[in-house]
Amino acid sequence: MRARYDPRILQTYADRLYRQASRITWEYTLLGFPAGFILDFFAFNLMRFLRTTVLPSAAGVLTGPFLGAILGYLYGSSRAFQLRLEAQRTLCQMQIESNTRSAAIAADKPITVPATPPQPEATQEEKDSAHTQTPPPPAQLGAGAGTASESEGTPRKSRTGDVFGLS
């Protein structure tokens, strides 16, 4: 039997990963507390066995369980992030499949191109005027060339003097 693509399975998998991610932080926090207590108990007994003169106080006894809970929370948060990331990868793959499938279906449909209306041809006068237009005369360059402002009677400053502030 050949397996077929079923997006419901992937959606169910992603939903389960999100549910597990929402629980796992609290589970590891709660497991960290007794684990820290057990480690603290062994540390206390090790100190008694070695006959150290410093015995832990009540605050020292509670430090282990709280450190265990904090470490459990941090590890649980990291694991929850990994699970959410895996769920997002699954959802992304589902979306890629959906987009690819819809693009393939659209590609199978025949494309009809509407006929473009014919463009009107230019009249004979428009054709003649396009060929007979003369380009504007080139600007005269040089020191003796006058400008429009000079012909109107207003002297114009030279560009060099304007740039360097000499005129």
C-alpha positions, 0 to 999 in steps of 0.5 A, a space after each residue: 500500500 502506498 502512503 498518501 499525504 494527509 495534512 491532518 496527521 501533521 496538524 495533529 503532530 504539531 498540536 501535540 508538540 505544543 501541548 507537550 511544550 506547555 507542560 514540560 516547563 512545569 514538569 521539569 521545575 517540579 522534578 528539579 525540586 526533589 532532585 535538588 533535595 536529594 543532592 542536598 541530602 547527599 552533600 549533607 551526609 558527605 559533610 558528616 562523613 568527612 567530619 567537617 565542623 561546619 554543618 549546613 543551616 536550615 537555609 543551606 538545606 533549602 538551597 539545594 531544592 531551590 537550585 534544583 527547581 531553577 535548573 529544572 525550570 531552565 532545562 524545561 524552558 529550553 526543551 519547550 522551545 525545541 518542541 515549539 520549534 519542531 511544531 513550527 517546522 511541521 506547520 511550515 512544511 504543511 504550508 509549503 505543501 499547500 502552496 505548492 499544491 495550489 500552484 500545481 493546480 493553477 498551472 494545469 489550468 489553460 491560460 487564456 490571453 484576451 486579444 489586444 485591440 489593434 492600435 490605430 496607425 499614425 496618419 501620414 502627417 504624423 509620420 512626416 512631422 516625426 521625420 522632419 523635426 529638427 533638433 535644437 541648436 547646440 549650446 555655444 561654449 566659450 568665453 565670448 558666448 552671451 547668455 540670455 541674462 546678458 542679452 537682457 542687460 543683466 551681467 552674469 557672474 562666472 561660475 568659477 567666481 561663484 564657486 570660490 567666492 571670488 566675484 
